[in-house]
Amino acid sequence: MSAWLHFRKVSFYQYVRSPIGIFTLFFADSLYHREHGLTSATSLDTTEHVVLYFAASWCAACQEVTPLLRHFYTTYAPRQNFEILLVPHDRSAEALRAYVHRAALPWASVPFQDGQARQQLDAWYGMDTIPYLVLLDKRGRVLASSVRDGVNVGPLPVLTALRQRWQARP
């Protein structure tokens, strides 16, 4: 069972002292992927960085950001250890499924039916605006965000921060 999506109650002290990171503080059986349907969420346990992408099918700005993210993902995912995870704000499971297929998203999403995981991710990392991106390290620390001083500055600062992390590696 993956350590990524459902919060398990642990003390702050246990979390900080834990060598295992945030991926063991969450539990989910599955993620939704357009090509594979529901898949195991365990793949996120070995990911160095996760970009949470808060978006919805009805959001016009999201429709503009998604192609840029798709290009970035297909360019870098084969050789870098990162993942994008869609945190949907759709109004129905069918709307989410249609969006994932229409936009040909190559990354997974939190299943619409998993409202608890979506709410927890919103509570921890979300904003009152979409599209919203947040770059996390494997311990769940925020490294970059697409919102600065309450203003959505777009996806480029997040993608740039991720690329800089790759370049800084030995």
Buried (B, 14 or more C-beta within 10 A) or exposed (E): BBBBBBBEEEEEEEBEEEEEBBBBBBBBBBBBBBEEEEBBBBBBBEBBBBBBBBBBBEBEBBBEBBEEBBEBBEEBBEEBEBBBBBBBBBEEEEBBBEBBEEBEBBBBBBBBEBEEBBEBBBEBBBBEBBBBBBBBBBBBEEBBBBBEEEEBEBBEBBBEBBEEBBEEEE
